[in-house]
């Protein structure tokens, strides 16, 4: 009898401690390095499970938390533009008002979610057209796409509906100012500055001057010589580009870096 009592007490204790089960709408955090900082989204991912979503589970014309459970949040590390409209750095609630052919996207500075929504706390609203997907998305999804230095899209998708929210930021003036400041210091980032000028199509003559100084400082760096060859090619100096690429090939072989050998050979062929 005593053993039975002990077993019963143990069973009660197990149930009292609770049972951990998978969340029906699991949370996800995604963070994308972007521009000179990052953008982070925290949200929950409900699943279709055979239901009709838009126009039913998610009614048209009504404010939606854009996920499940806790409010969806988005954090911008620097000032951005959303569909061309300015938005300051910070953390916002991301809410939406879906309709059949477009969604209204809201960035709200509150913390209470849709059930205690205060329109006075809206910082920005944009209206964007929806896209019909060929394949159904079972789990609600927020992802980043088309990411480049100063632009990307925040893509919201579920069922057969997707909305792309364009995000843009100004970096040229910031980087140009930091380059100018760095060039006034004793240790100058010639290679990094030349790379940025080349990639963004800025003053190529200045980029060539800087990469030349980088080569002087580190003549065995095949990656710097490869950049020099690319700049020379873009300026129309085919002979100079070929000579720099050939030097880079020799050094890359010594460094056992076949990737740069291939890159230089392709550059020479393009000339």
N, C-alpha and C positions, 0 to 999 in steps of 0.2 A: 504494500500500500504506500509505503514511504517512497519507493522508487517511482511509482506512478505519479505521485504528487510532484516529485522533483521534475519529471518529464513534462508535466503539464505547465509547471512554472517556467521551464525553459522555453516551451512553445509560445506561451504568452509573451515572454520577453522578446523573442524573435519578431513576433508580429508588432510588438510595441515599438521596436526599432525602425519599422517601416521597410518597404521593399522598393529598391530603385528600379525604375523601368525607363525605356527610351521615351524621350519627349515626342509627342505627336507632331509638333512643329519645331524642330530643332533650331537652335540659334546658330548664326554664322557671323563672323567678323572678317571683313576683307579690307586690306590696306594696300593702296597703290602708290608707289613713289611717283611723284608728278611735279614737273617744273623744279623748283628749288626746295620742295617740302613733300607733303603726301596728302592723300585723301583717304579717310577711313569710314566704312559703313558697318553698323551693327544692326542686325535684323533677324527675324525668325522666318522659317521656311515651311509654310503650310503645304499640304499635298492635295491634289485633285480628288483622288479616291472615287472616281466615277461620277463626280458631281458636275453640274454646270456652274462655272465660276462667275464670269462677268455678265451682269444683268440678272444674277440670281444670288449666289453666295456673297458676291461683291456687287451690291446694287449700283446701277448707273445714277449719276447725279448726286451721290452722297459721299461725304468725307470718309476716307479709308485710311487705316493706320499703315497701309502698305506693307503687309506682312501679318504677323500674329503676335500674341502675347504682349511683351513690352513695346513701347513706341520705338519705331525705327529711327536711328540717329545717323547723322552724317557730319564728319568733322573735316574742315578745310584748314590746311596749315598755312595758307596765305590767301590774299584777296583773289577772287576769281570772277569770271563772267559766266552766267548760266543762260544759255540761249541768247547771248548778247547783253544780258542785264547784270549789273554789278552786284556782287555779294561779298561782304567782308569775311575775313578769316574767322573761324569759330566753329562751335558745335550747334547743330540745328536738328529739330525733329523733321523728318521727311514724311510728308503726308501727300495724298493724292485724291483727286475727285475724278474717277473714271467715267467716261461716256463711251458711246459706241465707236466713234471715229477719232476721238481725241481725249487726252487727259489733262487735267490741271495739276501742276506740280507745285506744292507749297513747301517753303522752308520757314519753319516756325521756331522762334527762340524760347518757347515754353518747354516744360518738362512733363506735362500732365497727360499727354496723349489725346486721342480724338474724343474721349468721353468727357473731358473737361477742357475742350478746345476753346481758346480765346482768340478770335480773329484779330484782336489788337496786337497780338504777338507775332503775326505774320510779318516776315521780313521781305519775302519775295514770292511772287506767283508767276508762273509761266504756263502757257497752254501749248501743248505739242501733239502732233498727229500720231496716231497709232499705226503699227505695221502688222499685217496678218502673217503668221508664221506657217510654213508648210508642215512642220512637225509640232505636235503638242508638247509643251514643257510641263512635266508632271509636278515637280517641286518648284514653288515660287522662287524666282532667282533675281538677284541684283548683282551685276558684274560690270567690270570696266572693259572697254573695247577701244580699238583704234588709238592706242596711246602713243603720242609723240611728245616732243619736248614741251610744247605749250598748249596742246589740245588733246582731248580724249572725250569719250562718250560714257555716260553711266546708263547701262541698258537694264531696264526692268522688264521681266518677261514671266508670263504664266499662261497656262492653257495655250491658245494659239495667238496670243496678243503680246506685242512688244512695244515699248516706248524708249527711244534713245534721247537722253538729256545731254546736250552738248556743253562741255566745260572747257573754258579757255582762260589763260592767264598771261600777263605781260611779263616776259623775262628778258627780252633783248636789252632794255634800258638798264635793268638791274645788273646783268652780266657785264655789259659794256662799262658800267661805272666801276664794278669790282675789278675788271681788267685794268682800267686806267689807274686805279688805286694801287694794284699789285705791281704795275710797271714802274711806279715811283719808288718801290722798295728796293732793298739791296739784292734780294733773291727774287728773280723775275720768272714767272711761269710762261716762258716763251712757247713751249710745245702746246700746253693746254690752250693758250690764247690763240695760237695759230690754228689749232684744231677747231675751235669754236668759230673763228672767222671763216674758215673754209666750209664747215658744215652749214653755216647759216648764210653763205653767199655775201659776206660783208667785204671789206677792202682786201682783195686778194694780194695786192702788192705789199700791204702791211703784213699780211699773213706769211708771205714768202720771206720777208725780212726777219720776222720772228722765228720762223722754222729754221732759217739759216743760222741764227744765233744758237738755237737749240742743238743743231748739228755740231757746231763748233764746240759747245760745252760737252757733248756726248757723241763723239764721232763713230762709235761702235754700235749705236742704237739703230738697228735696222728699221724699227717702227717709225722713228723720226724721219729717216731717209725716205721711207715709203710715203709719208705725208708730204714731204718736200716734192717728191715726184708727182703726186696728185695735184698739188697746187701749180706746179710748173705746167703740167698738162692742161689744166683749166685755163691758164694764162696764154696757152698757145705755144709754149716753148717745148716742142717735141724732143729736140736733141737733149736739152737739160733734163727733161723728165725721164728719158731713156737712161741717161748716165746715172741719175740718182737711183732709179729702179734697179739697175744692174749692180750698183754698190750695195743696195739693200739686200739683193738676192745672195750675194757673196757672204754678207754678214749673217743673214738668216740661216744659211746652210751651216755656218760655223756654230751658230746657236742652236742648231737642230730644230728650227721652227719651219716646218714645211708649209704651214698656212701662209706665212708671209712670202715664201718663195712663189706659191701659187698666185697670191694677190699681185705680186710684182710682174709675173709673167703675163697675167691677164691685162695689166695696165699697159705693158709694152705692146701687146697685140692690138689693143684699142687705139694705139697711136698710128 
